[in-house]
Each structure stands twice: as structure tokens, then as C-alpha cells.
Amino acid sequence: MNLQKFEIIKRYFKLFALSVFFLIKCNFLFAQHDLNDSTKVYEYWSKRGVIEVVYAYMNDYITTVMDPSLPKKKIKECTKETNGLKEYEKQFISPLEKIEINELSSKLYEVSSFLKNNNWSGAEKNVLQPLLINLREKNKLNNDFFSTLKPAGNEKSTVIPGYSNKMNNWNKTVEKILSGYNEDLKKLKPENDTGNNSQGTSETTNTFIGDKVPNLPSPENQNWIFVSLLCFLFFLIGIFICYFMIKSSIYSLLDDDKKTYKKSVSKSLFSFLSILRLLKKRMDEYKNKVTELESKIEKLEKKSIPENDSISINNEDTINAEKKQVNDENPAKPIELSKDGGNESESFFSIPENDGRFIIDKGEQTNDGSKYYKIVYRTNSGEGDLFYISGQQDKRAINRLDSYLKPVCDIDNITNYESASKIELLEKGRVIKNADSWVIDTNHKVKIKLV
């Protein structure tokens, strides 16, 4: 059991750790940078833009010169460039969402040396340096900011000699940078939006260099997304905790038999519920078997009494003695039967069903000494009188009063059941015939007293 509890605690700890990790990742994803004026907004997005468009150019270059549709002579081997691209992504692109302006500046200064040392000296010269000039001069952050020329001549920085650069990655990245820049400007106070400043709140055009790329959606306000994810996460955590608690509680009750029961049901996420249904079914089966066995034991006990025993009498004498006993104990309450006519009949029963019924087919015309109840009725009547038969089996009935007595009897002094050994009939009950059963009238149960 201790090992089982340890495994349960271990599961909960893993779930908690996973939830914390998810929250941290969400925080990085939806965190807002501390950009409280237009100068910081410009500084952040212009520096980030330079880093990202250089990466976009590197991707466009490899895609262009390694295009399978090109003639074999023009396709280049770019193993070193590809390795440099992957390292650039690792050092400069992946950390972007987590760093602030100060760290961003230090990252930008490292880009030049990295490109030179990783087979991208052409990108450093033709793409990075012109962008850094625009950054130092604080040119407006718009499409023109990224439309630079190579230092030698009037050729655009993104042109790859001998190839057609479609600039798909470049255009998508420029659009993303400008969209983020303009969104952060909108969040500033109104006074920061009036007038033109040195950085320029640019008029962003939708014109792209090369092929046009559809505008990428940019979230206007991401706070609600984080809150929604947070609520959803806690909702899931609550479901999982309830699931594991219920499952663990059920399995803990089974103890060593858990494996046996699990093999008896189909495997699924909610197999423990199938085990519950199986347990209920078997419990009902065992309950019926116990009732049948108790009835058989009573019959065997009665048959085992010696014939010469003074308490052993024939069935007819037993019936007459029981009738006399009922009349002697209740002189003021004679048996009253329905006056509908017909012959008077008697049926003897052992114990009632749990709902207070006596199944007619289980009744017998004579008492073999193991019966607890007698029903007296007329053949043409749908009603009868119910009597409890006192005798040496009273102690057994008292010990099992929930199934033997309570369904059809009102017990006058039930608190004395532990010390009682006999049952005294105080008042007969009434039963009503319903299909194949005699059903107790709940308003007229047999009244008995434990003595």
C-alpha cells in the first residue's frame, strides 16, 4: 500500500510540474515587453527586425540556390551555410521572445562577427551593414527601412547574382516586424501618438519587394488569450485530479485483487467504472446465493432433529398448535378475513423478499417447522391476513431482522434486539394479491415485540 501511495503522489507531482512548465511557456509566449514610449518601441522593433530579416535572407538564399528545379550546374552545395543557418537560429532567433531591449542590443552586436565566421560573409556585407546604417540614422521603420542597396553599386541587397530570389521569407518577416511595431505604438498613451518624432510613426504601405505575400494576422490584445489558457489549464488540472482521486480510491479498496478484476473487464480510460459494475453484479449474485443457502440450512437443521425428541411433532399437530397460539396471544383480535366467499386456505412461507413480497409459488400448504410466516385467505379474495409464526427459530430471525422481519413487520421494541431471544405477535398484518405475489400492505404490517 505504501508503494501504491508513492506512485499516486508521483503522478500528481508530474502533473503539477507539467502544469507549471506550460504556464511558464505561455508567459513567454504572451508576455508584453515594457515599451512605454515611442523611442523604446522603435529601438526594440528596429533591432529585432535587423536580426530577423538577416535570418530570413539566409533562408531565402539556401532555398533559391538549392532549388531542385534549377539546372544541375546551378544547384549549389550549401552544407556549411546550412550549418551556419542552424547555429544562427539557435543563438539569435530562438531567444528573441524572452529577451528585453538591453539584451537585444548586445545580441545585435554579435551578429556581424558570427556571419563572418560561419560562411555568411556576403550576407554580413550586403544585407547586415546597410541595415545597421539605417538603424544608426534612425530612419523610419517602414518598408523603405528594409529596402537597402549593396555597398558597391545600386543593386538591391537581396539580389542573388544569377538566381531569381522570390524573397518569401524576407517579405513575411518584414510584414511581421512592421505589424508588431505599429501594434505597440497603438498601445501607447494618446500624447505619444501625436506629432512626428525622429523615429517616425511610419505610414506602412502594403507594397512588397518581389512576389506579394498575404498579410499575416497580428493579435491586437493578447492578454485575454493568456487568461483563457490559464482558466482552461486549471479546469483540466481539476478534471485530472478528480479522475486520479476516484480511480485511486476504487483501486485501493480492491487491494491485491486489483489485477484480477482488471483482467475481467475491457481496458479503457474508465475501466475502473466497469469494475464497479462487475462488483455490483457479483454482490447481487452472492446475496441471492446466501439467502438460498440459509433457507436450505434451516431445512436441514429441522430434519436432523431425532424423531423421538420431545419437541418433534407431526406437521398437523404443529399447525394446530400455531393456530391455538395465535388465538391465545390475541384473544381480543380474532382473525378477520374478507367476506367475499370461497374456501379458507393457508400458505406457509420462509422469509419475504426485500420489497415485502411473498412469491406465491414459494408457499407451501403445510409447515415443516422452518417457516416464519403464514397467510390465511379465501380463494375468491384478493386479500389475506399475515401472521408471524413464533417458535424455536425466533433467535435466527432476530439475528437477521433486516431480511427476515423488517420488510413486513413493525417491531415494537427494536432496541432490545441484542438481548431478545423470542418474538411475540401483537397484531396480524394484511397482504394484497398482486400477480404472482402476496404484497404487504405498508399501512398494515405485522406488529411484533422482541422479548
Beta strands, then each sheet from edge to edge (+ up, - down):
strand 1: 344-349
strand 2: 357-359
strand 3: 373-378
strand 4: 383-388
strand 5: 409-411
strand 6: 423-427
strand 7: 429-434
strand 8: 437-440
strand 9: 446-450
sheet 1: 1+ 3- 4+ 7- 8+ 2-
sheet 2: 5+ 9+ 6-
end
